[in-house]
Amino acid sequence: MHADDRLAAITTRIAHAAKLARRRASDVTLIAVSKTHGAEAIVPLLEAGQRHFGENRVQEAAAKWPALREQFPDVTLHLIGQLQSNKAADAVALADVIHAVDRPSLVGALGRAMDAQDRRLPCFVQVNIGEEPQKGGCAIDDLPALLAEARQADLPVAGLMCIPPVGVDAAPYFALLAKLAREEGLTGLSMGMSDDFETAVMIGATHVRIGSALFGARTQPEAAA
Ligand SMILES: *Cc1c(COP(=O)(O)O)cnc(C)c1O
């Protein structure tokens, strides 16, 4: 299957899941996760009209996207991976949306970078929704305090993001993230990947992050997320 056929198939599946949940498909943003893939794989999706893309490493994104953006200036670039505080300035300069804000030091670094560049990017706060020690994301109990810090630092908080535990039903974790967002008065929900995006859409995802189902399996190793 060609990339544009895969894109059409995924778009149809998102629309179907949205319809089942009596949601509008246009309320779900499909982020094509292009990490590890080069311009030759990305351009066909751009030509098919896809405009939201996700990368998990600042350096890789900086190497690929400035050139692609010259051709397609209306792209929205989402940084979805763990972010080191010392890369915050580069991230703010390069990206349009940041999905993995998960600790006070990063909130501070992003706030300072946004002030310095006079550029405010919507941010998602990542929650370690399965309480897994090896995973990124703030602890559920720490979420209210982190959100308060983000507001203090003037970060535009768009919503919450999660990566549920592997190998188990993701639905309870998506439902928990949706509940936490409701409690905090947040509307954005960045959740759902290749294997579970329809479930995520039915539970309220506003942003699904889809890599392998669009691009095929990644052959290069990826950085831990
Ligand atoms: C790689 C990645 C995705 C996409 O994963 P697929 O299973 O290939 O769809 C989504 N979110 C994050 C944070 C990622 O690192």
The ligand as an SDF file (V2000), in Angstrom:
LIG
                    3D

 15 15  0  0  0  0  0  0  0  0999 V2000
    6.8250    6.7410   18.1410 C   0  0  0  0  0  0  0  0  0  0  0  0
    5.7770    7.4070   18.9330 C   0  0  0  0  0  0  0  0  0  0  0  0
    4.4260    7.3430   18.5230 C   0  0  0  0  0  0  0  0  0  0  0  0
    3.9590    6.5530   17.3080 C   0  0  0  0  0  0  0  0  0  0  0  0
    4.0270    5.1980   17.5810 O   0  0  0  0  0  0  0  0  0  0  0  0
    3.4250    4.0990   16.5370 P   0  0  0  0  0  0  0  0  0  0  0  0
    3.1670    2.9320   17.4020 O   0  0  0  0  0  0  0  0  0  0  0  0
    4.4840    3.8810   15.5180 O   0  0  0  0  0  0  0  0  0  0  0  0
    2.1950    4.6690   15.9720 O   0  0  0  0  0  0  0  0  0  0  0  0
    3.5010    8.0300   19.2770 C   0  0  0  0  0  0  0  0  0  0  0  0
    3.8520    8.7470   20.3680 N   0  0  0  0  0  0  0  0  0  0  0  0
    5.1340    8.8330   20.7940 C   0  0  0  0  0  0  0  0  0  0  0  0
    5.4510    9.6310   21.9990 C   0  0  0  0  0  0  0  0  0  0  0  0
    6.1360    8.1720   20.0920 C   0  0  0  0  0  0  0  0  0  0  0  0
    7.4110    8.2560   20.5040 O   0  0  0  0  0  0  0  0  0  0  0  0
  1  2  1  0
  2  3  1  0
  2 14  2  0
  3  4  1  0
  3 10  2  0
  4  5  1  0
  5  6  1  0
  6  7  2  0
  6  8  1  0
  6  9  1  0
 10 11  1  0
 11 12  2  0
 12 13  1  0
 12 14  1  0
 14 15  1  0
M  END
$$$$
